[in-house]
Structure formats: structure tokens, C-alpha cells
Amino acid sequence: MDRIPFGVSRLDSMINGGAPPGSVVLLAGDIGAGAREFLYTSAAMNALVEAEPELFDLYYGSLHENSTVPGSIHYLSFTSDQPAIVDEMEFTMDGDIVDAVADPIRFADLSPEYFQLSPVPTEWYTQRTGDITSLGDRHDRRDVLDAMGDYLNEHAAGNLVLVDSVTDLISAASDSMDWSDITMLMKGLKKASQAWGGLILLHVNVEALTDTQLGRLNDAADGTIRFKWESGGSERDRSMIVQSFRGVLSRLEEENIVQFETEIDDDGFNITNVRKIR
């Protein structure tokens, strides 16, 4: 069965090349524990395959025989545009990698839809200055969930889509966008993704969620990868656990793998060690 690579070489090699096509995967992490860096690395390495094959071979190595690179990579953000995201990526990985993938990655900025009904001044998230007349038109714009759905309908099939982030949707939940709307969208996304055959990665900050909310998001996804800080003595280390994942978790269980030790290096998110059941 063909797999779509996550872009983290050691992980892909352990799970037969990556994620099963049609998967929706929740990247749930503590702040700074690696979930966002995993998102950046996945986008960059999948784009690097064709953008700069020599750099890809240097930083990732050879693709697994079961891996099939997605047709295109789409980075969807509710609060940031391309320059801001590219700047953040440069803090995560080598500048040569970011320079090579900044154009191949297709960035979708949904901040106009996200902020449209908020008190945030229009000129803060668009290139134009708002006036009294334009304020009356704000309620006629598309809802952010509608905009997200339209974009996925057009671009998700066979591709890698990275959503940054579900946390933003949760913080915007109000009378016009209820929490139940978000979970319903995720359940619908899981069903649609099976037909699209691509890979969708959803980033979320667990510290912004209640246990019940996180549980509902876990239930609405095909898989959940959890990123945590581990304390030992005077230091903190990053760790990663695959909590659930159809077609993937069983492979890790066969190898008795229970946890990954991780770090952020020049090539982005990396696995440095694997903890197994002894």
C-alpha cells in the first residue's frame, strides 16, 4: 500500500513509508514541544523532493519504497500570511531548505475570514484600510469554516494539507461559530479525506483545550500524535507518542515502540532515540 511520507525520515522508515492515503492526523502538543516544528518539517521535506533533490537527499535521504510524494503541498493558516510563516520556518531549519521550498509550498491566508467579525481593525490583516462604509459589508463575507471547506474541496485531493491551527478556531468559538461546529467539521473532514486520498495534518495546542475537547478532536481524526516535554533532573527533553493511528500504530506496537525522543535541528524536527518495551 502506498504511503504519504510525513517528511521525518526516521519515523517514515519505521511505519512503511508514512501515513495511509486519506488520513487526517492531529498534531497535539505542549507549547514548544515540537508539534509546530513537525508541521513545518513535513511541509518542507515533501516540497524539497522536487524543488531541490540534492538537498532532500542530504537532509532526508532516500524515500521508502512504499512512499508516494503528494502532488502539491498546501499550508493553510487562519492568522498568518506567507512571509510570516516563512520567517518562522527559518527558526526551525536551515535557510537553504526554506529558500528552496518557500515558493513550491502554496500558502492560503484565511485571516480576512477569520478576523472579519472581530474587533481587530481591517488594516491589521489586509492590505487595505477600512472605512465606515466597508464595516457594513463585513457580515456578508464568508464564514471561516466555509472558506476552509471550499479551499479543501479544491485542493486536498491527492495532496498534503497542513492546517495551522485548530487552536485558532477554538479561540474564535462564539455565538457565530460554536465548538460543536468545529468538531462536526472535523468529523466531516475525516470522511471526505478518505475520498480525497491525500494527507491532512491539523496542529493544535493542548494547553488551550479541556480534556473533553481534546478527546473529541482525537475521536474525529484518523490518528493523533502527541508532543510533550519530559523533565529529567535540571533539563527538559522533547518527546513524541503516537496515541492512535489506523494502519500505523499497529506497526509501532509490533516493534514494541512506546515513545520517541526528539529534537529540533538544522533539518527541522528529528527523532533522536526510540524507547521500547523491555
N, C-alpha and C positions, 0 to 999 in steps of 0.2 A: 504494500500500500504506500503510495506517495505521501510524503510529509512536507509541511512547510516549515523551514528552519526558523528557530527563534532568533538566530544570529549570535548565540552564545555557544561557542564551539564545543566545549566540554559537555554541556547539557545536551546539545543536539546529538552528539555521538552516543550518549547513554540511552536515548529514547528513540533509536532507529531513525534519526534524521530530523526530528522536530515534532510539530503538532499535527494531528489528523486534520485534513481539509474540512472546513465548515465549523471550526471550533471558535467559541467565544471564551476568552480567558481573562479572569480578573487578576490583576497585579495589585495585591493588597499589602500595603507596607506602612511601617512606622516612618515618621519623617526622617529622611536621610539614610534609611536603611538599605536602599538600593532599588526600590520599585521603579522610580522615575528613570534612574540610570539604565535599568534593564530595558525600559521603553525606548530610550534614546539609542541604545546599542542595537536593539532589534531593528529599528528603522535604518540605522546607518549601515549595518553589515549586509542587510538584504539589498540595499541600494548600491553598495560598493561592488557587488558581484559583477555587474555590468559596467558601472561607472569607472572603476579602476581595478581591473582583475589582479594586477600585481600587488596592490595594497591589500586587497582581500586575501590573497594567498599569504601575505606576510603576517597579517593580524588575525586571520581566522583559520587559514589552512584549506584543506580540501573539503568539499561538500560530501556529506554522507551519500552513499549510493541510492538511498531512498528519498533524498531531499529534492524538492522541486521549488525553485525560487519563484515567488509571486510575480505576477505580471507588472505590477506597479505598487508603490508604497504611498499611502495617504496618511498624513498626520493632521488630525482634527483637534482644534483647540477652541475652548469657549472664551478664553480671556487673553490670549497672546497671538501676535502675528508672527510671520516667518522670521524677521530679523531678531526678535526677542528669543525665539526658540533656538535658533542657530547659535546665538550668543551663549545660551545655557548649555547647549551641546558641547561647546568648546571647553567648558569647565569639566566635562566628563571624559573627553577623549582627545587624542592628538588632533591638532589643527589641520593636518593634511587629510585626515579622514573626513572631517566636517566640510572642508572646502570642496572635496570631491563629491559629496552627496547632497549638498545644500540645494542644488538645482534639480537633480533627479527626484528627490522626495517632494511630493505635492502637498503643500500646506493649505489647509482650509481654516480660515479665521471666522468663527461664528460669534465673535464678540458683539457685532451690531444686534443680532437677535437675542443674545444673552443679556445685554445691558439695557435693551430698549425700554423696558418698563421700570427701570431702577432710577434712583435719583442721580446716578452718575451723569455728568454733563456729556452731551453728544460728542463734543470735540475731543474728549479724552480717549474715545475708542474708534473714531472715524476721522477721515481726513477733512471733514467739513465742519463748519461752525453752525451750531443750532440757532434757531430764531423762534420767535413766538408762534409763527405760522406752522413751522415744522413740528412743534410739540403736539399739535392736534392730530398729526398723522401717525404718531408713534404706536397707537393701539391697532393700526391697520397692518402692521408688519407681521411677518410670520413668527409663530412661537418657536423658541429654540429647539424644542423636541421635534417639531415639524421639519425645521431646517436640517437637523441631524438625520432624520429619517430620509428626507429627499436626497441628501448627499450620499448616504449609504446605498440607497436604491440605485443610484447612478454609478457608483464607483467601487462597491465592495466585492462584486463577483470576481473570484479568482485572485483577489489582491490581498495585501496586508494593510489593515486599517488600525491606526493607533489613536485612541480616544483619551484626551488629556483635558479634564479628567472628570470622572463621575463625582468626585468631591465637589466640583463647582456646581453641578446640577443639584446636589443635595443642599448646598448652602443657599441655593436660589429657590428651593421649595417654598411655596407660599400659596395664597388663595388661587393664583393663576396657574400654578404648577405644583400639584400635590405630590407627596412622597410616593403614593400609590401609582401615580403616573410614571414615575421613574422605574419602579420595579416592573410595571406592566410592559414598558418599553424594552427592558432588558429581556423579559421572557419572550417577547415577540422577536427581538433580535436573535435570540438563540435559535428559534425556529427558522427564521429567514436565512440565517448563516449556513444552515445545513444545505440549502439550495444554492447559495452563492458559492460555496466551496472554497472560500478564502480563509483568512485568519484575522480575528478581531481581538485586539488587546485593549483592555479597559483599566486605566490606572485609578486607584482610589487610596486616599489616606485613611487608615483605620481609626486614627485618633479623632476623626470628625464624625464617626459613626457610633451608634449604640450596638450592643451585641446582637440585638434583634435585626437591625438594619443590615449589618454585615452578613448575618445568616441568610437573609432574603436575597441579597446580592449573590452570595455563594450558590444558592439554590437556582438562581436564574442564569448561571454561567455553566459552561461545559467543564471548566476547570478553574481552580483557584491556586495561585502561587503566593505564598505568604513570605514577606520580607521583615526580619526582626533584628533588633540589636541584642546581642548576647553579652552579658557582663561577666568578666573574669578578673578578679584582682583589681588593679588600677586601670585596666583597659576595657574598651568596648569593641566587639567584633560584629561584623555583619553576617547574618545567616539567612538561608532561604529554605523553605519547606514547600513541597508540592502537597497541598492538603487534599485535593481531589482533582481528578482529571481522567476522563474516559479515554482509554487507549494509551495512556501514558503512565498513570500511577501504578498499574499492574506490572509494567516493565521495571520500574524502580523497586517495587516490592520483591520481584524475583531476584534482584541484586542485593536485597537487604539494605537498601539505601534509605536512611531516615532523615538526613539533613545535609545541606551543603554549606560550607564555609565560603564566603565570598569577599571580594574587594573591588575597588574601582581603580583601574589602571589606565595606561595610555590608549588602550584599545577599548575602553569602556568597562562594562560590567563583566567580571570574571569569576569563575569558580576556582578556588584555591585548594579545597580539600573536601572529601566526602566522608561523612560519618555513617557507619554501617552498624547493624545489629551484630553483636558479637556472640 
